[in-house]
Every structure is written in structure tokens, then in C-alpha cells.
Amino acid sequence: MLQRYLDFNATCPPLRVALDAAEQVATQAPGNPSSLHWAGRAARRYVDDARDKLAAYLGAESGSVVFTSGASESNNIAIHSVLSASEPGAIVTTAIEHPAVLKPLERFSTDTAKAQGWSVTQVRPEASGVVSAEHMIAAIHEDTRLVCMMLANNESGAVQPVQQVADYCREHGIRMLVDAVQGLGKKALSFKSLGVDFMSLSAHKIGGPKGVGLLLVRRGVKLLELTPGGGQERGRRSGTENVPGIAGFAAALGEVDFESFAVIRDRFEKELSERLPLASIIAKDVERTPNTSLVMLPGMDGETLLMQLDLAGFAVASGSACASGKLDPSHVLMAMGLSEQMARSSIRVSFGPGNSEDDAIALVDALVTVFQRLKQMAGMAV
């Protein structure tokens, strides 16, 4: 059976160039980058070179780059750095953020936190999947301590109006975190132009190694060291740097042209709409990341669809793969106003390196077959 991987928003399998870079560093520079001897200095050079390359690619200063284990850690560092140093006040985010943002903010929504003066506002998206910049700005007040907003949604692919919100926050001196994980490699990114305080990224979304990421921090913004130790990363994130992973991250930059997969994504949606007219494409009328398609099949159960497609050799997703053991309906779709039943009937397809239009057509064939089978099993007319 031919296996087809169509879940690149969850992770992009590591590119050969990234694996080669990681292996080269692991073998040629095995020293600890904090050591002063020649082996340590060799490892440090790889870290510094990667830092410079990543900063240049992202329109940031090299000193803004803080290496982490991934965007989940980066988001937590930014959130807790700001809020631990702030008087109680308001936090504004969206209802479609990744759990790595929503979960840390839950502790500021408890009864105890509310009694202390904290509040968390989650701005819901329009039916299109896009959170209105006007609604975000309207939710921001003079007591707002932090604004969190993703660049593009990991499930629908819908691109969010981050720049407008960032401009407002900068003008009013309000800290802002942008989770740009799904934008890296899919949209041009410039940390300087965006003008936010923090931006989080993960290497494995572009074919770099898993377990490495970074947080961009605007000059002059202090970070709370969540895990004090050896003072690495200029005292902002202790722990010996993952030198091979960092080198692999830098090597993967720009290697995947995700824009090229828009043709495959569009072919998939066209074929699906023609052969299964009841299928609906979420966020199809707004700007999306070019490789992403979130499909809803009314009356079907997303988990069942996933299992049937898995048996047919297809790897697709339901909701966010970053929520371990996720069985709940998509919080993104429910925030868009869909019912729980409708939210459960969705699957996400995300294309990437190695995919072709043949994969798109084969997936449509499989969906039609599975749909007909499940309808027959339920005793419903096909």
C-alpha cells in the first residue's frame, strides 16, 4: 500500500540538508558551546552562525534570537516574562490560538486571578476564520498588559491581521506576542517591520529538527528566566544549547517553497467540491497559508474519517496534532460558530515536499469511497 503524508502543518519531515547539517555539527563540534577551550569555541561558532542566519532571514537583530526547544516554550517564556513583571490587568488574545498560548493564559482566568484584578479576553473570529483587527483593537484598553495573536491559524490556514493590531499596540506601548509558527516559510516575515515585542517559531515546521525553536525578543525587552541555571542565551534561557538542532534549523531556512503547493491544494479542493458537493472548505474566501485545506463533511465523524484514511495509507489531521491525545472537537471551528457535531466532522489536509496532484486526486478518491462506505453502514442513502 502506498503511504501518502499530507500533514505538513503538524510537522514537515526533516530535510536532508537539515539532517546533514545536524550530523556535521554533532561530529565536528561535539564540545559544549559554553566551554572556553577549542572544542567549545567550535560549537559556539556554529550557534553564532546559525543565530546570524536566522536573524537575517527573519528581519531581526542577532541579539534578538533566543534559542528554545520550540514555539510552545517560546510562547510560555514570553507570556510569563510579561505578566510576572506586571501589575494585574487585562490580557487580550484570540479564541483560535494554539494551546501553547491558551493554556498558559488559563491561570489568569481562575477565580483567584480575577480577584487579584486579572482578566482574559478571547476575541472570536468571524465566520471566515479571521479575527477582526477592529474587534481586537476594541478589546484593548489602557490596563491591557499583553496581546497574543497568531500570524496564521494552524487548522484553517487563515491569515490573521497581525500588522494592524501590532501597529496599535506599539503606538500605545502594549506588549504583543505573535505566534508565527505557521507563517514561517509560507509568508515573508520581518520582525523589525512587524514591530512586535515577541515572535515564536519552531524548526520542524519547515523541515528542521524537532525539539528546537526560537523566540525573537525586541531590543530592550527583558525576559524572565523560567528555568535558572547556567545563564545561557544571555541569561534568558538556561540550558546547554541544542547545537546540532540549531544548525539544522538554520540549514532548513528557505529550502521549502510552500507557495508552490497552492496549485495542489486548489486542485484537491476543486475535485472534492465536484465529487462531494456537500463538502465545505473552511476559510476558502480569505487569505490562507498556501498548503492548507480544512474540509468539513457534514454527518461524518472526523476521527472515524481519519482512521479510515489511515487504513488507506493517508496521513491527515483532525484539529491540532500539538494537543496530545486530542479527541475534543476543534476549538477553532467552534469559535467560528460551528456546532460541536459540525466541528467533529472536519479534517485538515496540509501539503508539502514530495506531494503532487496525484496525491490530491488519490485523497479525493479515498474520501469518496470512505464517505459512501460510512453512509451505507449508517443505513443512509448515498
C-alpha positions as CSV (number, residue, x, y, z in Angstrom):
1,M,0.0,0.0,0.0
2,L,1.3,3.4,-1.0
3,Q,1.6,5.7,2.0
4,R,0.9,9.4,1.4
5,Y,1.9,12.0,4.0
6,L,-0.4,15.1,3.9
7,D,0.0,16.5,7.4
8,F,2.8,19.1,7.0
9,N,1.2,21.7,9.3
10,A,1.8,19.2,12.1
11,T,5.4,18.7,11.1
12,C,7.5,18.7,8.0
13,P,9.7,15.6,7.9
14,P,13.3,16.7,8.3
15,L,15.0,17.7,5.1
16,R,18.3,16.0,4.1
17,V,20.1,19.4,4.2
18,A,19.0,19.8,7.8
19,L,20.0,16.3,8.8
20,D,23.4,16.7,7.1
21,A,24.0,20.0,9.0
22,A,23.0,18.5,12.3
23,E,25.2,15.4,11.8
24,Q,28.2,17.6,10.7
25,V,27.9,19.7,13.8
26,A,27.4,16.7,16.1
27,T,30.6,15.0,14.8
28,Q,32.8,18.0,14.1
29,A,31.9,20.2,17.0
30,P,30.9,18.0,19.9
31,G,32.0,20.4,22.6
32,N,29.8,22.3,25.0
33,P,29.3,25.8,23.5
34,S,29.8,27.4,26.9
35,S,33.2,25.9,27.3
36,L,36.2,28.1,26.7
37,H,38.5,25.5,25.1
38,W,38.8,24.9,21.3
39,A,36.0,22.3,21.2
40,G,33.6,24.6,23.0
41,R,34.6,27.5,20.8
42,A,33.9,25.4,17.7
43,A,30.4,24.6,18.9
44,R,29.9,28.2,19.8
45,R,30.7,29.3,16.2
46,Y,28.0,27.1,14.8
47,V,25.5,28.5,17.3
48,D,26.5,32.1,16.4
49,D,26.5,31.5,12.7
50,A,23.0,30.0,12.9
51,R,21.8,32.9,15.0
52,D,23.1,35.4,12.5
53,K,21.5,33.5,9.6
54,L,18.1,33.1,11.3
55,A,18.1,36.8,12.3
56,A,18.9,38.0,8.8
57,Y,16.2,35.7,7.3
58,L,13.6,37.0,9.9
59,G,14.5,40.7,9.7
60,A,15.8,40.8,13.2
61,E,18.9,41.6,15.1
62,S,21.1,38.6,16.1
63,G,20.8,39.6,19.7
64,S,17.0,39.2,19.5
65,V,17.3,35.5,18.9
66,V,16.8,33.2,21.9
67,F,17.0,29.5,21.1
68,T,14.4,27.3,22.8
69,S,13.0,23.8,22.5
70,G,10.2,25.0,20.3
71,A,7.4,27.5,20.0
72,S,5.5,26.1,23.0
73,E,8.4,27.0,25.2
74,S,8.9,30.3,23.4
75,N,5.2,31.3,24.0
76,N,5.4,30.4,27.6
77,I,8.6,32.4,28.2
78,A,7.1,35.5,26.6
79,I,3.8,35.3,28.4
80,H,5.2,34.7,31.8
81,S,8.0,37.2,31.4
82,V,5.5,40.0,30.7
83,L,2.8,39.0,33.2
84,S,5.1,38.2,36.1
85,A,6.5,41.7,35.9
86,S,3.2,43.4,35.5
87,E,0.5,44.7,37.9
88,P,-2.7,42.8,37.4
89,G,-4.6,43.9,34.4
90,A,-6.1,42.7,31.1
91,I,-4.8,40.2,28.6
92,V,-6.3,40.1,25.1
93,T,-5.9,37.1,22.7
94,T,-8.0,35.3,20.2
95,A,-10.2,32.3,20.6
96,I,-8.3,30.4,17.9
97,E,-4.8,30.5,19.4
98,H,-2.7,27.4,19.7
99,P,-2.9,25.6,23.1
100,A,0.6,26.8,23.8
101,V,-0.9,30.3,24.2
102,L,-4.4,29.5,25.6
103,K,-3.2,27.0,28.2
104,P,-0.7,29.4,29.9
105,L,-3.3,32.1,30.0
106,E,-5.8,29.9,31.8
107,R,-4.1,30.5,35.1
108,F,-5.0,34.2,34.7
109,S,-8.7,33.2,34.3
110,T,-9.1,31.5,37.6
111,D,-11.3,33.0,40.4
112,T,-8.2,33.8,42.4
113,A,-6.6,35.6,39.4
114,K,-9.8,37.5,38.8
115,A,-10.0,38.6,42.4
116,Q,-6.4,39.9,42.0
117,G,-7.5,42.0,39.0
118,W,-6.6,39.8,36.1
119,S,-8.9,39.3,33.1
120,V,-8.5,37.4,29.8
121,T,-10.5,38.3,26.8
122,Q,-10.6,35.9,23.8
123,V,-11.8,37.6,20.7
124,R,-13.8,35.3,18.5
125,P,-13.2,35.1,14.7
126,E,-15.7,35.9,12.0
127,A,-17.4,33.0,10.2
128,S,-14.5,33.3,7.7
129,G,-12.0,32.2,10.3
130,V,-10.3,35.6,10.5
131,V,-10.3,37.6,13.7
132,S,-11.3,41.2,13.0
133,A,-8.5,43.7,13.7
134,E,-11.2,46.2,14.7
135,H,-12.6,43.8,17.3
136,M,-9.1,43.1,18.7
137,I,-8.3,46.7,19.0
138,A,-11.7,47.4,20.6
139,A,-10.9,44.8,23.3
140,I,-7.6,46.5,24.2
141,H,-7.7,49.1,26.9
142,E,-5.2,51.2,28.9
143,D,-4.9,48.4,31.5
144,T,-4.0,45.7,28.9
145,R,-0.7,44.1,29.8
146,L,-0.3,41.7,26.9
147,V,-1.8,40.9,23.5
148,C,-1.3,37.5,21.9
149,M,-2.2,36.8,18.3
150,M,-1.2,34.1,15.8
151,L,0.0,35.0,12.3
152,A,-1.9,32.2,10.6
153,N,-4.1,29.5,12.1
154,N,-2.7,26.0,12.2
155,E,-6.1,24.4,11.4
156,S,-7.8,26.6,8.8
157,G,-4.7,28.3,7.5
158,A,-6.5,31.7,7.7
159,V,-4.0,34.5,7.9
160,Q,-4.8,37.0,10.7
161,P,-4.5,40.8,10.6
162,V,-1.5,40.9,12.9
163,Q,0.1,44.1,11.4
164,Q,-2.9,46.3,12.2
165,V,-3.0,45.1,15.7
166,A,0.7,45.3,16.1
167,D,0.7,49.0,14.9
168,Y,-1.9,49.8,17.5
169,C,-0.1,48.0,20.4
170,R,3.2,49.7,19.5
171,E,1.6,53.1,19.4
172,H,0.1,52.6,22.9
173,G,3.1,50.9,24.5
174,I,1.4,47.5,24.9
175,R,3.4,44.3,24.8
176,M,2.5,41.9,21.9
177,L,3.4,38.3,21.2
178,V,2.9,36.8,17.7
179,D,2.9,33.1,17.3
180,A,4.3,32.9,13.7
181,V,4.8,29.1,13.6
182,Q,2.5,28.6,10.6
183,G,3.8,31.6,8.8
184,L,7.5,30.6,8.6
185,G,8.3,29.6,5.0
186,K,4.7,30.4,3.9
187,K,4.8,34.2,4.2
188,A,7.5,36.8,4.2
189,L,8.4,37.6,7.8
190,S,10.1,40.7,9.1
191,F,10.3,41.1,12.9
192,K,11.5,44.7,12.6
193,S,8.7,45.7,10.2
194,L,6.0,44.0,12.3
195,G,7.2,45.9,15.3
196,V,6.1,43.4,18.0
197,D,7.8,42.5,21.2
198,F,8.0,38.8,20.7
199,M,7.7,36.2,17.9
200,S,7.8,32.5,18.4
201,L,8.9,29.9,15.8
202,S,9.6,26.1,15.5
203,A,12.2,24.4,13.3
204,H,10.2,21.3,12.5
205,K,7.5,23.2,10.6
206,I,10.0,23.9,7.8
207,G,11.9,20.6,7.7
208,G,14.3,21.3,10.5
209,P,14.8,19.0,13.5
210,K,12.1,18.6,16.1
211,G,12.7,20.0,19.6
212,V,14.3,23.3,18.6
213,G,12.8,26.7,18.1
214,L,13.4,30.3,18.9
215,L,11.8,33.4,20.5
216,L,12.6,36.8,18.9
217,V,12.7,39.5,21.6
218,R,12.7,43.2,20.8
219,R,15.7,45.1,21.9
220,G,15.2,46.5,25.5
221,V,12.5,43.9,26.4
222,K,13.6,41.9,29.4
223,L,12.8,38.2,29.8
224,L,12.1,36.2,32.9
225,E,14.5,33.2,33.1
226,L,11.9,30.5,33.7
227,T,14.5,27.8,34.4
228,P,17.5,29.4,36.1
229,G,20.8,27.6,35.5
230,G,23.9,28.3,33.6
231,G,22.8,31.6,32.2
232,Q,22.9,30.6,28.5
233,E,21.3,32.7,25.8
234,R,22.5,35.9,27.6
235,G,20.7,34.8,30.8
236,R,17.4,34.5,29.1
237,R,17.1,30.7,28.7
238,S,19.4,28.5,30.7
239,G,20.4,25.0,29.5
240,T,23.1,23.8,27.1
241,E,22.1,24.8,23.5
242,N,21.0,22.1,21.1
243,V,23.8,22.8,18.7
244,P,23.0,20.1,16.1
245,G,19.3,21.1,16.1
246,I,20.1,24.8,15.9
247,A,22.4,24.2,12.9
248,G,19.7,22.0,11.3
249,F,17.1,24.8,11.8
250,A,19.3,27.3,10.0
251,A,20.1,24.9,7.2
252,A,16.3,24.4,6.5
253,L,15.6,28.0,6.1
254,G,14.1,28.8,2.7
255,E,14.5,25.2,1.4
256,V,10.8,24.5,1.0
257,D,8.7,26.7,-1.3
258,F,5.3,26.3,0.3
259,E,3.7,28.7,-2.2
260,S,4.2,26.0,-4.9
261,F,1.7,23.7,-3.1
262,A,-1.2,26.1,-3.6
263,V,-1.7,24.5,-7.0
264,I,-2.0,21.1,-5.4
265,R,-4.3,22.4,-2.6
266,D,-6.5,24.1,-5.2
267,R,-6.8,21.0,-7.3
268,F,-7.7,19.0,-4.3
269,E,-10.5,21.4,-3.3
270,K,-11.8,21.6,-6.9
271,E,-12.0,17.9,-7.3
272,L,-13.5,17.4,-3.9
273,S,-16.2,20.0,-4.4
274,E,-17.2,18.4,-7.8
275,R,-17.3,14.9,-6.5
276,L,-18.7,15.5,-2.9
277,P,-20.7,18.7,-3.3
278,L,-21.8,18.6,0.4
279,A,-18.2,19.1,1.5
280,S,-17.3,22.6,2.5
281,I,-13.9,24.3,2.6
282,I,-13.3,26.4,5.7
283,A,-11.8,29.9,5.2
284,K,-11.7,29.4,1.4
285,D,-12.7,33.0,0.7
286,V,-9.9,34.6,2.8
287,E,-6.1,34.6,2.6
288,R,-4.8,31.3,3.7
289,T,-1.4,29.6,4.0
290,P,-0.9,28.1,0.5
291,N,-0.7,24.5,1.5
292,T,-3.7,24.2,3.9
293,S,-7.2,22.9,3.4
294,L,-9.7,22.4,6.3
295,V,-12.6,20.3,5.0
296,M,-15.9,19.7,6.7
297,L,-18.0,16.7,5.7
298,P,-21.5,17.0,7.4
299,G,-22.7,13.9,9.0
300,M,-19.3,12.3,9.2
301,D,-17.1,11.9,12.3
302,G,-13.6,13.3,11.8
303,E,-11.9,10.7,14.0
304,T,-13.6,7.9,12.0
305,L,-12.6,9.5,8.8
306,L,-9.0,9.7,10.0
307,M,-8.9,6.1,10.9
308,Q,-10.4,5.0,7.6
309,L,-8.0,7.2,5.7
310,D,-5.1,5.9,7.8
311,L,-6.0,2.4,6.8
312,A,-5.9,3.6,3.1
313,G,-2.4,5.0,3.6
314,F,-3.2,8.7,4.1
315,A,-1.8,10.8,6.9
316,V,-4.1,13.8,7.5
317,A,-5.2,15.5,10.7
318,S,-8.2,16.5,12.8
319,G,-7.6,19.6,14.8
320,S,-4.1,20.3,16.2
321,A,-1.6,17.5,16.5
322,C,0.2,19.5,19.1
323,A,-2.6,18.7,21.6
324,S,-1.5,15.2,22.7
325,G,-4.3,12.6,22.5
326,K,-6.7,15.2,21.3
327,L,-10.3,13.8,21.0
328,D,-12.2,17.1,21.6
329,P,-13.8,18.9,18.8
330,S,-11.8,21.7,17.2
331,H,-11.9,24.8,19.4
332,V,-11.1,26.8,16.2
333,L,-14.2,25.7,14.4
334,M,-16.4,26.1,17.5
335,A,-15.1,29.6,18.0
336,M,-16.2,30.3,14.4
337,G,-19.7,29.4,15.4
338,L,-20.0,25.8,14.2
339,S,-21.8,23.3,16.3
340,E,-19.8,20.6,18.1
341,Q,-21.2,18.0,15.7
342,M,-20.0,20.0,12.7
343,A,-16.7,20.7,14.3
344,R,-16.2,17.0,14.7
345,S,-16.8,16.3,11.0
346,S,-13.7,18.1,9.8
347,I,-10.3,17.0,8.6
348,R,-7.2,19.1,7.8
349,V,-5.0,18.4,4.8
350,S,-1.7,20.2,4.5
351,F,0.6,19.6,1.6
352,G,4.4,19.8,1.5
353,P,7.6,18.4,-0.1
354,G,7.1,15.2,-2.1
355,N,3.4,15.8,-2.7
356,S,1.9,16.1,-6.1
357,E,-1.5,16.5,-7.8
358,D,-1.7,12.7,-7.9
359,D,-1.8,12.7,-4.1
360,A,-4.6,15.2,-4.1
361,I,-6.7,13.2,-6.5
362,A,-6.0,10.0,-4.7
363,L,-7.1,11.6,-1.4
364,V,-10.4,12.7,-3.1
365,D,-10.9,9.1,-4.4
366,A,-10.4,7.8,-0.9
367,L,-12.7,10.3,0.7
368,V,-15.5,9.5,-1.8
369,T,-15.0,5.8,-1.1
370,V,-14.9,6.2,2.7
371,F,-17.9,8.6,2.6
372,Q,-20.0,6.1,0.7
373,R,-19.0,3.2,2.9
374,L,-19.8,5.1,6.1
375,K,-23.1,6.3,4.7
376,Q,-24.1,2.7,3.8
377,M,-23.0,1.4,7.2
378,A,-25.3,4.0,8.8
379,G,-28.2,2.9,6.6
380,M,-28.3,6.3,4.8
381,A,-28.9,6.9,1.1
382,V,-25.6,7.6,-0.7
